[in-house]
């Protein structure tokens, strides 16, 4: 694994990299920071003030990952990102003894329209655009991605690619291969940037380079497909890649 404290080595390491493909949810967008205030308000509205909003969010996010994996493995048709969010919420509400009525689900879901990027993201993108194509490669639905990129991140990416085009969620290999093809690049010319270790693992297995943004101080997967570089945030990412 590369040493993020040695930025002088990175130009040689990434000289052949042409595009950075960014995960959006949890990597560029601060999901927990954006959603927990809405979760807290909704829990209070449902006489669930004893439930910690951070714990509820952690359960919700974990269940969403299961929903995405099930959706891809069962191959019954791609449900879409927000549908897996909704299914995961339905499960999490019932787990916590809250009636999962349609109005309650809608209330808890409203926060997803108010996601905001981590504070250091835009300054880092400003630096990185001088050398790389900057591309969103996300599990999100196309219309939702367009709204988030335009209205919430407010950054003009070179491309925004949704997994909907291949009908499977990351880390399915078709996602990464299809994205490289769309960009008219070899997989080895792409570098996946993600705060989700499974995303880096999937990209590396397909021949991408990988930058693990370990925002949450979590262990990496026990796999041969290790990241090329691990950083704590986008400021360190730009230092590493430039």
C-alpha positions as a printed NumPy array, in Angstrom:
array([[  0.   ,   0.   ,   0.   ],
       [  1.301,   3.459,  -0.814],
       [  2.477,   5.769,   1.935],
       [  0.284,   8.877,   2.003],
       [  3.01 ,  10.742,   3.873],
       [  5.305,  10.642,   0.802],
       [  3.487,  12.778,  -1.798],
       [  6.631,  13.197,  -3.873],
       [  6.334,   9.629,  -5.154],
       [  2.849,   9.948,  -6.597],
       [  3.541,  11.523,  -9.98 ],
       [  5.447,   8.41 , -11.026],
       [  2.89 ,   6.058,  -9.49 ],
       [ -0.089,   7.6  , -11.294],
       [  1.504,   8.935, -14.442],
       [ -0.696,   6.709, -16.645],
       [ -3.938,   7.561, -14.836],
       [ -6.279,   9.654, -16.98 ],
       [ -9.611,   9.575, -15.154],
       [-10.687,   9.599, -11.528],
       [-14.037,   7.884, -11.039],
       [-15.676,   9.025,  -7.819],
       [-18.18 ,   7.284,  -5.636],
       [-20.822,   9.818,  -4.618],
       [-22.703,   8.539,  -1.563],
       [-20.506,   8.709,   1.512],
       [-17.403,   9.721,  -0.435],
       [-18.328,  13.098,  -1.924],
       [-21.658,  13.507,  -0.106],
       [-21.719,  13.465,   3.694],
       [-24.62 ,  11.088,   4.239],
       [-24.466,  10.826,   8.01 ],
       [-23.923,  14.529,   8.581],
       [-26.715,  15.425,   6.16 ],
       [-29.301,  12.849,   7.218],
       [-29.007,  12.504,  10.996],
       [-30.695,  15.874,  11.739],
       [-33.714,  14.764,   9.683],
       [-33.649,  11.328,  11.325],
       [-33.55 ,  12.95 ,  14.792],
       [-36.563,  15.122,  13.994],
       [-38.539,  12.203,  12.585],
       [-37.71 ,   9.939,  15.539],
       [-38.926,  12.631,  17.922],
       [-42.122,  12.96 ,  15.905],
       [-42.775,   9.243,  16.442],
       [-42.152,   9.142,  20.196],
       [-38.778,   7.481,  19.667],
       [-36.574,  10.044,  21.38 ],
       [-34.733,   7.226,  23.18 ],
       [-33.259,   6.013,  19.853],
       [-29.941,   7.624,  18.955],
       [-30.127,   9.076,  15.428],
       [-26.593,   7.929,  14.648],
       [-27.449,   4.338,  15.584],
       [-30.589,   4.43 ,  13.457],
       [-28.592,   5.741,  10.492],
       [-25.927,   3.053,  10.923],
       [-28.608,   0.339,  10.881],
       [-30.296,   1.915,   7.857],
       [-27.073,   2.201,   5.878],
       [-26.006,  -1.36 ,   6.725],
       [-29.382,  -2.728,   5.657],
       [-29.257,  -0.768,   2.409],
       [-26.017,  -2.528,   1.491],
       [-27.744,  -5.886,   2.021],
       [-30.647,  -4.752,  -0.157],
       [-28.237,  -3.776,  -2.938],
       [-26.373,  -7.08 ,  -2.819],
       [-29.65 ,  -9.03 ,  -2.814],
       [-30.938,  -6.985,  -5.727],
       [-27.87 ,  -7.774,  -7.836],
       [-27.525, -11.437,  -6.838],
       [-31.184, -12.336,  -7.403],
       [-31.141, -10.805, -10.923],
       [-34.884, -10.078, -10.929],
       [-34.424,  -6.642, -12.459],
       [-32.497,  -3.646, -11.189],
       [-34.624,  -1.889,  -8.555],
       [-32.654,   1.348,  -8.367],
       [-30.812,   3.112,  -5.578],
       [-33.66 ,   4.967,  -3.89 ],
       [-35.782,   1.823,  -3.877],
       [-33.087,  -0.02 ,  -1.912],
       [-32.934,   2.971,   0.437],
       [-36.703,   2.736,   0.933],
       [-36.654,  -1.031,   1.517],
       [-33.827,  -0.66 ,   4.017],
       [-35.731,   2.093,   5.835],
       [-38.863,  -0.062,   6.021],
       [-36.814,  -2.825,   7.646],
       [-35.03 ,  -0.437,  10.045],
       [-38.259,   1.22 ,  11.178],
       [-39.797,  -2.144,  12.03 ],
       [-36.579,  -3.26 ,  13.75 ],
       [-36.927,  -0.25 ,  16.037],
       [-40.624,  -0.768,  16.729],
       [-41.846,   2.117,  14.553],
       [-44.833,   1.645,  12.271],
       [-43.521,   1.687,   8.7  ],
       [-46.525,   3.355,   7.124],
       [-46.136,   5.021,   3.751],
       [-46.341,   8.484,   5.341],
       [-43.661,   7.593,   7.902],
       [-41.367,   6.233,   5.202],
       [-41.885,   9.395,   3.157],
       [-41.091,  11.527,   6.207],
       [-37.799,   9.751,   6.911],
       [-36.845,   9.784,   3.222],
       [-37.111,  13.558,   2.808],
       [-33.558,  14.109,   4.012],
       [-32.146,  12.468,   0.875],
       [-33.066,  15.601,  -1.077],
       [-30.809,  17.679,   1.17 ],
       [-27.48 ,  15.855,   0.971],
       [-24.389,  18.055,   1.092],
       [-20.746,  17.398,   0.167],
       [-17.919,  17.199,   2.673],
       [-16.392,  20.649,   3.082],
       [-12.996,  19.846,   1.556],
       [-14.361,  18.196,  -1.61 ],
       [-14.785,  21.199,  -3.921],
       [-11.357,  22.764,  -3.239],
       [ -9.75 ,  19.384,  -3.915],
       [-11.693,  18.925,  -7.168],
       [-10.476,  22.356,  -8.265],
       [ -6.924,  21.117,  -7.858],
       [ -7.457,  17.71 ,  -9.466],
       [ -9.24 ,  18.95 , -12.61 ],
       [ -5.97 ,  20.33 , -13.999],
       [ -4.631,  16.817, -14.538],
       [ -7.477,  14.295, -14.646],
       [-10.926,  13.709, -16.073],
       [-13.257,  13.835, -13.077],
       [-16.175,  11.418, -13.344],
       [-18.936,  10.311, -10.973],
       [-19.441,   6.531, -11.019],
       [-22.35 ,   5.881,  -8.704],
       [-24.986,   3.387,  -7.634],
       [-27.49 ,   6.251,  -7.813],
       [-30.418,   6.551, -10.205],
       [-29.734,   8.836, -13.216],
       [-32.307,  11.529, -12.403],
       [-31.319,  11.566,  -8.746],
       [-27.637,  11.837,  -9.679],
       [-28.345,  14.744, -12.002],
       [-30.135,  16.579,  -9.203],
       [-27.419,  15.868,  -6.622],
       [-24.492,  16.758,  -8.867],
       [-26.139,  19.918, -10.184],
       [-27.94 ,  21.226,  -7.12 ],
       [-26.172,  19.761,  -4.086],
       [-22.522,  19.261,  -5.129],
       [-22.689,  22.025,  -7.757],
       [-19.697,  20.769,  -9.697],
       [-19.405,  20.292, -13.472],
       [-17.991,  16.774, -13.747],
       [-16.676,  15.498, -17.067],
       [-19.245,  12.713, -16.908],
       [-21.798,  11.219, -14.517],
       [-22.251,   7.466, -14.906],
       [-24.99 ,   5.473, -13.177],
       [-24.905,   1.724, -12.643],
       [-28.433,   1.658, -14.069],
       [-26.866,   1.341, -17.511],
       [-25.592,  -2.154, -16.627],
       [-28.411,  -3.129, -14.25 ],
       [-26.272,  -4.06 , -11.239],
       [-24.867,  -2.325,  -8.198],
       [-21.188,  -1.92 ,  -7.431],
       [-19.01 ,  -3.921,  -6.928],
       [-20.316,  -5.905,  -9.916],
       [-17.415,  -6.002, -12.435],
       [-19.641,  -4.887, -15.326],
       [-19.994,  -1.481, -13.663],
       [-16.282,  -0.685, -13.787],
       [-15.63 ,  -2.209, -17.203],
       [-18.598,  -0.429, -18.737],
       [-17.517,   2.914, -17.268],
       [-14.005,   2.581, -18.686],
       [-15.499,   1.735, -22.08 ],
       [-17.808,   4.743, -21.949],
       [-14.813,   6.95 , -21.212],
       [-12.846,   5.286, -24.06 ],
       [-10.107,   4.341, -21.645],
       [ -8.353,   1.171, -20.586],
       [ -9.31 ,   0.027, -17.095],
       [ -5.683,   0.615, -16.058],
       [ -6.098,   4.302, -16.956],
       [ -8.921,   4.74 , -14.435],
       [ -8.619,   5.237, -10.695],
       [-11.604,   4.583,  -8.435],
       [-11.965,   6.972,  -5.501],
       [-14.259,   5.718,  -2.764],
       [-14.827,   5.709,   0.979],
       [-16.342,   2.221,   0.597],
       [-13.724,  -0.507,   0.695],
       [-15.892,  -2.943,  -1.29 ],
       [-15.952,  -0.374,  -4.099],
       [-12.162,  -0.139,  -4.237],
       [-11.884,  -3.926,  -4.067],
       [-14.307,  -4.332,  -6.988],
       [-12.526,  -1.729,  -9.093],
       [ -9.074,  -3.128,  -8.365],
       [-10.26 ,  -6.625,  -9.308],
       [-11.206,  -5.204, -12.723],
       [ -7.828,  -3.576, -13.297],
       [ -8.498,  -0.062, -12.004],
       [ -6.156,   1.77 ,  -9.7  ],
       [ -7.767,   2.552,  -6.361],
       [ -7.748,   5.357,  -3.779],
       [ -9.448,   4.467,  -0.505],
       [-10.705,   7.59 ,   1.26 ],
       [-10.974,   6.175,   4.764],
       [-13.266,   8.855,   6.164],
       [-14.724,   6.56 ,   8.8  ],
       [-11.531,   4.932,  10.122],
       [-12.679,   1.459,   9.1  ],
       [-10.578,  -1.61 ,   8.261],
       [-10.099,  -2.546,   4.628],
       [-11.269,  -5.84 ,   3.124],
       [ -9.15 ,  -8.974,   3.676],
       [ -8.305,  -9.395,  -0.01 ],
       [ -5.451,  -9.327,  -2.482],
       [ -7.077,  -6.319,  -4.19 ],
       [ -5.632,  -3.58 ,  -2.009],
       [ -5.843,   0.178,  -2.7  ],
       [ -2.899,   1.92 ,  -4.327],
       [ -3.229,   4.721,  -1.813],
       [ -5.192,   5.333,   1.381],
       [ -6.035,   8.854,   2.548],
       [ -8.32 ,  10.41 ,   5.138],
       [-10.032,  13.022,   2.974],
       [ -9.954,  14.784,  -0.405],
       [ -7.266,  17.238,   0.649],
       [ -4.904,  14.319,   1.211],
       [ -6.169,  12.753,  -2.017],
       [ -5.158,  15.808,  -4.064],
       [ -1.791,  15.928,  -2.291],
       [ -1.26 ,  12.281,  -3.183],
       [ -2.275,  12.434,  -6.844],
       [ -0.663,  15.697,  -7.917]])
